């Protein structure tokens, strides 16, 4: 099992410092939130992309991919009733997919709760159809680039759209394209109410990525979530991708969180 950490935890740090620190702490990879690099990836020239990829490589770190895709720029919405907004969003997702490929990443996690909730005035069915149209287009772009776009099930506290792995798998089936999959976020699926191993087994081979966090939003091992049955379930479905630490509570500090999270994951998963 390989372990990564999401870079937004290191608030304000230059990305090369994140790579260096992650390597020193024993991580294999880093997952990048694009808004921490630039307001728009369209503003990042090829030379800068090559530089970022080279910095990661020089520290022995793999850039796993991207998440928090639509935090910036403002105005993005995958199922907005205005076709112009949807087309602009689709175009920017294409840019993110190409950015991921340029960095050597493989996974894009689509969470972005504020850019996907059922827009006021739409029915759920209309919102679903618009989102499916967006994902279908972007899945083709992902295939061309050689990466995977993964829809993340999020809790009802965050959004009212695709709240369970069951919902996510329904969207994956309806899009029906090989480079559109789902992923597992432990905090998010904890809101489902079912045993976590059951949810993980339902996702099965359609899960291309894992976010490791406690149900509280803290790091793995820093709350009540038991990661041992999670590891067993991942083993049973044959998962062999990254387990990436993503936290939402940045206390006490990034080094402590990163260190303690990795220690716990290695104790549970081995490695």
C-alpha positions in Angstrom: 0.0 0.0 0.0 1.3 3.4 -0.9 0.6 6.6 1.1 0.1 10.2 0.1 -0.9 13.4 1.7 -3.0 16.3 0.4 -1.1 19.6 0.1 -3.7 22.1 1.4 -2.9 20.9 4.9 0.4 22.8 4.6 -1.3 26.2 4.3 0.8 28.7 2.4 3.7 26.4 1.9 5.5 26.4 -1.5 4.8 23.2 -3.3 8.4 22.1 -3.4 8.6 22.4 0.4 5.5 20.2 0.6 7.2 17.6 -1.6 10.4 17.7 0.5 8.6 17.4 3.8 6.4 14.6 2.6 9.4 12.7 1.5 11.2 13.2 4.8 8.2 12.0 6.7 8.0 8.8 4.7 5.1 9.5 2.3 5.2 8.1 -1.3 3.1 10.8 -2.9 1.4 14.2 -2.7 -2.2 15.0 -3.8 -2.6 18.6 -5.0 -5.5 21.0 -4.6 -5.1 23.2 -7.7 -6.3 26.4 -6.0 -3.2 26.3 -3.8 -1.1 26.7 -7.0 -3.1 29.3 -8.9 -6.6 30.7 -9.1 -6.9 29.0 -12.5 -4.7 26.3 -13.9 -5.1 28.0 -17.3 -2.6 30.5 -15.9 0.1 27.9 -15.2 2.4 27.7 -18.3 3.9 24.5 -19.5 7.3 25.5 -18.1 5.9 25.9 -14.6 4.1 22.5 -14.9 7.3 20.9 -15.9 9.1 22.6 -13.0 6.5 21.3 -10.5 6.8 17.7 -11.8 10.6 17.9 -11.7 10.5 19.2 -8.1 8.4 16.2 -7.0 10.6 13.8 -8.9 13.8 15.3 -7.3 12.4 14.4 -3.9 11.2 11.0 -4.8 7.6 12.0 -4.6 4.8 10.9 -7.0 2.1 13.5 -7.8 -0.9 11.3 -7.3 -3.4 13.7 -8.8 -5.8 16.5 -8.0 -8.8 17.2 -5.7 -10.9 20.2 -4.6 -11.2 20.8 -8.3 -13.7 23.7 -8.5 -12.8 25.9 -5.5 -11.4 28.4 -8.0 -12.1 30.2 -10.3 -15.5 31.3 -9.2 -18.7 30.6 -11.1 -18.2 26.9 -11.9 -21.2 24.6 -11.7 -21.6 21.2 -13.3 -25.5 21.2 -13.4 -26.3 24.8 -13.6 -29.5 25.5 -15.7 -27.6 28.0 -17.8 -25.9 26.1 -20.6 -23.1 28.7 -20.9 -22.1 28.1 -17.2 -22.1 24.3 -17.8 -19.9 24.7 -20.9 -17.5 26.9 -19.1 -17.3 24.4 -16.2 -16.8 21.6 -18.6 -14.0 23.5 -20.4 -12.3 24.2 -17.1 -12.5 20.5 -16.0 -10.8 19.7 -19.3 -8.1 22.1 -18.3 -7.7 20.4 -14.9 -7.5 17.0 -16.6 -4.7 18.2 -18.9 -2.9 19.9 -15.9 -3.1 16.6 -14.0 -1.6 14.8 -17.0 1.2 17.4 -17.3 2.2 16.8 -13.7 2.3 13.1 -14.1 -0.8 12.6 -12.0 -3.4 9.8 -12.5 -6.4 10.6 -10.4 -8.8 13.6 -10.2 -11.2 13.5 -7.3 -14.5 15.4 -8.0 -15.9 16.5 -4.7 -16.7 20.2 -5.0 -19.9 20.2 -3.1 -20.8 23.9 -3.7 -20.5 23.4 -7.4 -22.7 20.3 -7.7 -25.7 20.6 -5.4 -29.1 20.6 -7.1 -29.4 24.2 -8.4 -32.5 26.1 -7.1 -35.4 25.6 -9.5 -34.1 22.3 -10.9 -35.6 18.9 -10.2 -33.1 16.3 -9.1 -33.6 14.5 -12.4 -32.7 17.6 -14.3 -29.6 18.2 -12.2 -28.6 14.5 -12.6 -28.9 14.7 -16.4 -26.8 17.9 -16.6 -24.1 16.4 -14.4 -24.1 13.2 -16.4 -23.6 15.2 -19.6 -20.7 17.0 -18.0 -19.0 13.9 -16.7 -19.5 12.0 -19.9 -17.7 14.7 -21.9 -14.9 15.0 -19.3 -14.5 11.2 -19.2 -13.5 11.3 -22.9 -10.9 14.0 -22.2 -9.6 11.9 -19.3 -9.2 8.9 -21.6 -7.3 10.9 -24.1 -4.9 12.2 -21.3 -4.6 8.8 -19.6 -6.1 9.8 -16.2 -9.2 8.9 -14.2 -11.9 11.3 -13.1 -13.5 10.0 -9.9 -16.9 11.1 -8.5 -16.7 11.4 -4.7 -19.8 10.6 -2.6 -20.2 13.4 0.0 -22.3 13.6 3.1 -25.7 15.4 3.2 -24.1 18.0 5.4 -22.0 19.1 2.4 -24.3 18.7 -0.6 -27.6 17.2 -1.6 -26.2 15.5 -4.7 -24.6 12.1 -4.8 -24.4 11.3 -1.1 -23.7 7.6 -1.1 -21.5 5.1 -3.0 -24.7 3.7 -4.4 -25.4 7.1 -6.0 -21.9 7.4 -7.2 -21.9 4.0 -8.8 -25.2 4.8 -10.5 -23.6 7.8 -12.1 -20.6 5.8 -13.1 -22.8 3.1 -14.8 -24.9 5.7 -16.6 -21.8 7.6 -17.9 -20.4 4.2 -18.9 -16.9 5.2 -19.8 -13.7 3.5 -18.5 -12.0 6.7 -17.3 -14.9 7.8 -15.1 -14.9 6.0 -11.7 -15.6 6.6 -8.1 -13.4 6.8 -5.0 -13.7 6.2 -1.2 -13.5 9.0 1.3 -13.7 7.5 4.8 -15.1 10.7 6.5 -17.7 11.0 3.7 -18.9 7.4 3.7 -19.2 7.4 7.5 -22.4 9.4 7.1 -24.0 6.5 5.2 -25.0 4.7 8.4 -23.8 1.3 7.1 -20.7 -0.6 8.2 -17.7 0.9 6.3 -16.5 -2.5 5.0 -19.9 -3.1 3.4 -19.7 0.3 1.6 -16.1 -0.4 0.5 -17.1 -3.8 -0.9 -20.0 -2.2 -2.8 -17.6 0.2 -4.5 -15.3 -2.7 -5.4 -13.0 -2.3 -8.4 -14.8 0.9 -9.4 -12.9 2.7 -6.5 -9.7 4.2 -7.9 -8.6 6.2 -4.9 -9.0 6.4 -1.1 -9.0 9.4 1.2 -8.0 8.5 4.7 -9.5 10.6 7.5 -11.4 10.1 10.7 -15.2 10.6 10.7 -14.5 13.7 12.7 -12.5 15.3 9.9 -9.2 14.8 11.7 -6.4 12.5 10.6 -6.6 8.7 10.7 -6.0 7.5 14.2 -7.0 10.8 15.8 -10.6 9.9 16.4 -12.9 6.9 16.8 -12.8 5.5 13.3 -11.3 2.0 13.3 -9.1 1.6 10.2 -8.4 -2.2 10.7 -11.7 -3.4 9.1 -11.2 -0.7 6.4 -7.8 -2.2 5.5 -9.3 -5.7 5.5 -12.1 -4.6 3.1 -9.7 -2.8 0.8 -7.6 -6.0 0.7 -10.7 -8.0 -0.1 -11.6 -5.9 -3.1 -8.1 -6.0 -4.4 -7.4 -2.3 -4.0 -3.8 -1.4 -4.9 -3.9 2.4 -5.3 -3.0 5.2 -3.0 -4.3 5.8 0.5 -4.1 9.6 0.8 -4.4 11.6 4.0 -7.0 14.4 3.7 -7.9 16.3 6.9 -10.3 19.1 7.6 -9.0 20.0 11.1 -5.6 21.5 10.8 -4.8 21.5 14.5 -2.3 21.3 16.1 0.0 21.7 13.1 0.7 20.1 9.7 3.8 18.2 10.7 2.2 16.6 13.8 -0.9 15.6 11.7 1.2 14.3 8.8 3.5 12.3 11.1 0.8 10.8 13.4 -1.5 10.0 10.4 1.2 8.1 8.5 2.3 6.3 11.7 -1.2 5.0 12.3 -1.8 4.0 8.7 1.5 2.0 8.6 0.6 0.3 11.8 -2.8 -0.7 10.4 -1.9 -1.3 6.8 1.7 -2.4 7.1 4.6 -0.9 5.2 
